[in-house]
Amino acid sequence: MKCRLIAAGTRLPDWVNTGFREYQKRLRTPFELDLHEIAVATRRAGENPQRAILREGADMLAAVGRDDYAVALEITGKSMNTEQLSSWLAERMRDGRSLALLIGGPDGLSPQCRERADHSWSLSPLTLPHALVRVVVAEQLYRAMSLLAGHPYHRA
């Protein structure tokens, strides 16, 4: 299964890139994780922030495939523990569609991204920095796929 993480932010700290790449390389067949970075829209002086959010959203949606199963990463989304995420991923794999995971910038996702999403996923009720979210998502996908591969879960 192909999974594309479409995330706002292009010049992130090295620790973010290193953390993401570590889990990305651990994920193997049948799950392939790619990163597609979207530039955070420039906020012009006095401009309504919603305009910048809409520009980011348009760039994100351009990266989502027509048949992709899109997932909005949102604080208000559905939370899942590791076992639930593993089961959810198994369903997505049976479905056969590629995944597109959408991570907004500092101001969140555009309404158009939320509308396009087939699912909304919350990592935590905490407000997390958008750069950190990509590392946490990659790590959680790795854990969930490890369960699907039959590796023992430390909480079992």
N, C-alpha and C positions, 0 to 999 in steps of 0.2 A: 504494500500500500504506500502510495506517495502522500506525504504530508508537507505542506508548505506553511511555514510560519511567516506571516506577512506582518511586519512590525515597524512602527514609526521609530525613527532614530537611526542615524548613519555613523555618527562619530561618538561611539560609546567607549567607556573606560576599558582598558585591556582585560581586566578581570571579568567583565561581562562576556567579551568575545571568547576568552579562554574557557570560561565555565560552559558557555553554550556549545563550543566545539567539542569539549570533553564528552558531553552526553550525546551529541550528534554522532560522533564516531563510534560510540558504544551501541547505538541503534543499528541493527543490521536487518537483512532480509527476514521477514517480509515487510519491514517498516523502514521507509526512507524519509529522513527529515531534512528539508532544505530551508534556508533562510532567504527571504526576500525583504530587503530593507527599503523603507519609504522615508524620504526626507521629511523631517518635521517642518511644517509650513511656517514661513516667516510671518511674524506678527508685525504688521505695520503700526506705527504710532497712531493711537486713537481708533484703530480698526476694531470692530466687534470680533471677539475671539471665535465666534461661530463661523465666520468666513474662512478662517485658517483651518478650522476643523473640517469644513466642507471640502477644502482643497486636498487635505490629507486623505479624507474619505474617498474622494474621486480617484486618487492615485492607488489607494488600497483596492478598491473595487476593480480597477483596470488589471490588477494582478490576480484576481480570483477567476478561475476557469468557469465557464458556463455551467458545467455539470458538477463542479466541486460542492462538497458538503461543507458549508461555511460555518465557522464557530466564532462567535464574538466573545472575547475575554472581557468580562464585565464583573464588577463587584456585586451586581444584582443578579448575576446568572445563577445557574444550578451548581451547587457544590457537590463534589463527589469524593469519597475516600479512594484509596488506591485500588481496592478490589472493585469498586463500582466503576472507576475509570477503566480498569482492565476489561470488564464486561462490556462497557460502552464501546471501547476500541474494537473488541471482537465483533460486535454488531456492525460497526462501521466497515470492518474488513469484509464481512459477509455481504454488505451492501455493494461493495466494489467501487464506490466513488472515491476520488481523491479528497483529502481533507485540506481546507484552507483555514488556518487559525489566525484571527485578526487581533492584533494588539495595538491599541491606539497610542497616541502621544500623550504629553503631559495633560492635555485637556480632555482626553478620552476619545471614544469612537464617534464618528458622525452618525446622524440618524439613518442615513442611507446604508451604512454598514450594518447597523442593528436590524434594519428591515431585511437586508439580504441574507442575514444569518439564519441558518436552519436550526441553530442551537446556541444557547448562551451559557458559558461556563464561568464560574467564579472559583478562583483559587483560594480566596480567603475573604472574610468580611473586612480585613484590614486594607487600608490604602497602601498599595505597593508601588514603588517607582517603576515606571514603564520599562526601564532598562533591565531591572531585576526580573520582571515577569518572564522574559524570554528564557532566562536560565532556569527558573522554577518550572516552566512548562516543559522544557526539554528533559529535565530531571524526572518529572512526574511521568512523562511518556515513556522514558526508559524503565522506570519501576513497573509501570503497568504492562509493558511489553515483556519484561522479565517474568512476571507472573504468568502471562500467556504462554511463555516458552517452558513453563514448568519449574522455574527456579523457586526455591523456598522463599516465603515472605517472612520477614523478621517478626511480624506481629502475630503470626499464626501459632 
